[in-house]
Every structure is written in C-alpha cells, then in structure tokens.
Amino acid sequence: MKIIYKIIPIGLLVLTFFTNYSYSATGAADVYKVTMRKVELCTSSSGVSSCEGAVVVGSGDKVVDIASVNAGAAAASYGDSTLLPLGETYTHMRVTIDRKFTIKNSTAIAAGSNATACRTVATTDEMYGSASESSGKYTHKPVIANDQTAAEMNVYLINDKYTQCTALTCSGVGGFNLDQTLNYAQGTGSSTFQTQHADGSTENDHVLIYELSSPYTVALISPQIDISFGTSAAVGANEANELCQIWAEEPVVTVSIK
C-alpha cells in the first residue's frame, strides 16, 4: 500500500521548529520543499535514536513541496507498508529529512518595528560573507533587505552555535554576531523529538519522531498511512539590525494509520 499525503491548511498552531528569538513572526509558505530520506514505523520511541521494532516503509531522496496542492500525488509513491509484520502494534513514525529547505512567501511578514515586509529572496554566496552557501549553510544565518520581490530561498537547519549575520554581506564591523545559541524544540510542535545539531556538525540528516494519532495494529487488510501537512505558519522571520532573517518553521503534521 502506498503512503498517501494530504495537504490540510491549519492555522491554529505557531510551532517552534528550530527558532529561539525574543521577537519573531510567521507567515504562510507558498513553496515549502523538503527532501525526504527515510520513513520508519516504531513500536515505541524515547528519542531520535530510538525507534523500537523499526520497519522502513520508505527510503531514498525525494523532494516534496508540501505547500503544493499536488503534494499528495507527488509523494504518493514514497514507501510501501505491505511488509509490516502481522499483529505488531506501532505507535510512532521516525522521519529522516535533509537539513536543506527551499521556501517562498509572497505575503510579507512583519517581523519587527523596522523589518515590516520580510519576503524570501534567492540565496546567494554573498549573503554568507567570508563563507559561501555551501560552506556556511550550517554555521551562518544570513539577513536580507525589506520589501523584496519574493523568490524561492534555500534555508538550512543550522548548528546550535552559529554566526548571526546583521549586514547584507555578513562582514565588516557590526556585520555579524558570533557564537549565537540555538535550541531545537522538543515536544512543543507536531514532532515529539528532533535532532540537535552540535557546533561544527556537517551531518546532512535531520530526524523527527512523530506519535501516531492512535496506535495501529497490523491486520490482514493493507494499511493506509495518511500524513497531513499545514503550512499556513511555516515561514518564520525575525528583525536583525533593521533587516530580515528568514527560516523554515515546522509545519503542522498529523500522522494516522488505518
């Protein structure tokens, strides 16, 4: 049985995926591309490294735009749950994704008194100053100017010590702040647990644990796995030195098997 993905717009939750700012705001994602790497079902879980009785139901890189109305068709072929052992009960799903996201928001986000019209723009190496997108993607958080024409932007899940850019080129006196701390939320969003990325990490994977809406016991009838996404608050923005910092917020995710 193929995994079926449905897009459900949900605007009631503002989630903290990996942000920790004193002031921030969120907005709807017009584009939210994520690379799925592996999906497993677990009989229990107590953390990202714990997926008891793990059964892989999907593997291999697949880019899915979960903000698209066509996401269900695009993701429907990812995985096969027909090999689940009869009579086993599953309570959690472990999802491995890439740390790179491609997002776009056409409706401006008011992130502060000066950053009043934050929109995504195309990512460039110049945003990273002395680094580049490839070398600084996990260590730097760039800034962009206000009120730009929206375009698809690459953003990344950065390490727990990072350089906060405060100038468009992330260089010069006052152009950046070193050794900023970041904590990845545990249990406050849709996910129960997610990976923490230590200072200096170059690991490309990010793992999330989701609790099923209700336990599922494998029966003779092949199951249908429904994963619903809500992206109405999936783009985050923060003011930094009268400029905009933008990131991907955790989408609302609901997992059910029946």
N, C-alpha and C positions, 0 to 999 in steps of 0.2 A: 504494500500500500504506500503510495507516495505521500510525502509530507505536504500539507496544504497550508498556505499562508494567506491570511486575510487582513486587509487594512481596515482598521476601525479608528476613526478620528475621536480621540479622547482628550478633553481639555481641562480636566478637573485636577490633575496632578502636575506639580512642578518638581521634577526629580533632580537629584544631585548625582550626576554620573561620576565626575572627577573634578568638580569645581569647589572652591572654598573661599569665595571672595566676600568682602564686607558689603559690597553692593553689586548686584548683578540683576539682569533681567533675561527673559526668554521670549522666543517667538516661534512661529511656525516654520517648518522646513518645507521648501518646495522640492528640494532634492536632498536625499539622505542615503548615500551609497555606503554600504558596508560589505567587506569581504568575509563571507562565511568560510570557515576552515574545517570545522568538525562539530557534529551534534551527537551527544550521547544521552542515553537514559540511565538513571541511577535508582537503586532501591533505597538509598538514603544518602545524605551528604552533610558534612560538617565544615566544609570549606572548599576552596577552588581545587585543592589537590585531592579531595575526597569525592569519589563517585563510586560508591559501593555497587558491586554487581554490574559494572559498566557494560553497556552494549552500544556499539557505534551504529547509528541509524543513518548517518550521512557524513561524507568526508570529501575533501578536495576543494580547492578555492573556487568560490562562486560569488561574483559581485551582484548584490541585490539592492535596488533602490526602494527602500521600504516606505518612502513617501509617495511612490507612484501608484496610480490606480491599477497598473498592470503588474504590480509586485507579486500577486498571487500566482499568476501564470508563469512569471519568470522563475519563481522559487519552487514551483510545484514538483519539479523533477529532482529536488535535492533530498536524497535519502530513501531508505527502504526499511520498513519496520516488520517485514514478514518473518524475520529470523528471531524475533523475541521468543524466549522460552515460555511454553505454556504454563500457566498457573503462577508465574512470577508477578510480584506487585512492585510498581515503580512509583516513586514519589517526587523525583527531581529530574531536571534536564540540565546537562552541562554543555555550554556552547562556547566554542573557541572561534574567535574572530581576529582579523588583523587590526593593528593599532592605528591604521590609516582610515580616515573617513573623508568622503567628499560631500560637502553640504552646500546648500544655497538657500538664502532667504530674500525674497523680493520685498516683503513688507518690513520696513525699518524697525529696529528695536531701540527704544530709548533706554540707554544703559547708565545715564547719569546726567548731571546738570549741563555738561558740555558735550558728552557723547550722546547725542539725541537722535541720530539716524544711522544706526550701525547695520550695514549690509555686508555680506560676504563678497570678496573680490578674488580674482585669480591669484594663486600663490606664486611668488617669485623668490629667487635666491636672495635678492636684495633685502627682503624682509628680515633675513636672518643675520645681517651684518657680516661679521668676520667668518661666520659659518655659512652654510647653504641649506637648502631644504633637506637634502639627503643626509648631511652630517649633523644638522641641528634639529631634526624633526622631533626627537625625544628630549631635547635639552633646552629648547628655546620656545617661548610663546610670543609670536610677533604681534604688532599692532598695525592697524590700518586707519586711513582717514575717514572722517564722517561723510555721509551722504554721497556714497559712490554708487555707480550703476552695478546692480547685483550680477554676480557671476559665480560659477562653481569654484569652491575653495577647498584645498586639501588641509585637513587639520588632523592632529595626532594626539593619542593618549600619552602625555609626557611623563617623565620620571618624577619621583617625589622630591627631588631637588632640581630646580630649573632656573633659567635666566628669563626674567620678565622684561621684555622689550618695552621701552617707553618713548622711543623715537622710531620713525618710519623705517630707518635703516639699521636700527638696533645697535648704534655705535655713537661714539663721541661722549663728551661729558654730560651726565644725566640721561644718557640714551638707553640705559638698562639697569636692572637691579639683579644682583647675583644671589644665588642660593635661596630662592623662594621655596617654601614648603607646600606640598600638595598632598592631600589625603583622599583616597578613593573611597566613596561611601560604601558602607556595608549594611545592607538590610533596610535602607531608607527609601530605595526606589523599587522598581519591579524585581530586580535581582536580589537574591539573598546574600550572595558573596561575589566578589570580583577581585581580579589580580591587583596587587600592589606592585608598582614598578620602582625598584630601588635606584638610588643615584648611580649613574653610569650604565644602567641596563640598556642593552641593544636588542633584547628579545622582541620579536615582531608579534608574538601572540598575546591576546588578552582573553581571559577566561571568565565567564559569568555562570553562576548557578541560579537556576530558576526553580521554584517549587511549583509543581503541577497544581492546577486549581482544585483537583481532588485526586487521590491515589488511583492508579489504573492497574487492574489485574488482567493479564493476558488471557484471552479466551480463544475459542476456535475461530471466531469471526475476526478478520484482519482489522486492526485499529485504524482510526483516522486521527492524526495529530494536527490540531489547529493551533497556530501561533498568530496572535493578533497584535498589531503594532499601532500605536498612536504617536504622531509626530507634531502635534499642534504646539508643543512647547519644547521642541528638540534642538533648537539653536539657542545657545547662550551667548551673552555679551556683557562686557564689563568696561568701565571707563578707566583708562590709564593715561595720565598726562594729557587729558582732553582728546585722546584718541580712543579707538575701539579695539578691544581684544575679543575674539570670537572663537567659540569652540562647539563641539557636538555634545549636547546633553543626552542623557539616557532616554530613549523612547519608552513609552508605556508598552509593556509586553505582557501578554496573558497567554499561558500555555495550558491547553486541555487535551486530553486523550479520551476518546470514546469509541 
